[in-house]
């Protein structure tokens, strides 16, 4: 009887531990329904330098953390005559998603899993897009609060997050953002294995470099 009780307690403990998966470090972006955007943003249009810009993803499961990158294919940032960001958009190539914490077969297996219907279903949804809907001043002169429509996995939601601007002129912009999103808001509901659950949020670290191409 004591042995059965001990085994039962061990089983319950194992289940509880398996269910304790923390989200990646980062502030969750406020998420609402998509909102209508202005057809034309004010100011000069700068082209995003896709080779200098970067999107890094990070997600947790009980047994391990995973991270990698996704490439931008195109985008623009609009700036005022004072060099302040007034709008913008970019497109992400979901087929470019990679895994950088593993190698060989393990990396290839996870990359393939991220691209299938359990996660981003890349054959059906090959791109994700983001379009700025508002820009407001943050805590300091270099801080902004950006809101925009994120279309991913066939779902569009408006998200709000903090950004840090390290360069902003009428000819060039460099800005960084670091935030979490709840994947279920975009219909990505795969939970993982019963003993190795996946975090409900994943983190995005985005660096945007935009320049005047004239």
Buried (B, 14 or more C-beta within 10 A) or exposed (E): EEEEEEEEEEEEEEEEEBEEBEBBEBEBBEBEEBEEBEEEBEBBBBBBBBEEBBBBBBBBBBEEEBBBBBBBBBBBBBBBEEBBBBBBBBBBBBBBBBBEEBEEEEBEEBBEBBBEEBBBBBEEBBBBBBBBBBBEEBEEEEEBBBBBBBBBBEEBBBBBBBBBBEEBBBBBBBBBBBBBBBBEBBEBEEEBEEEEBBBBBBBBBBBBBBBBEE
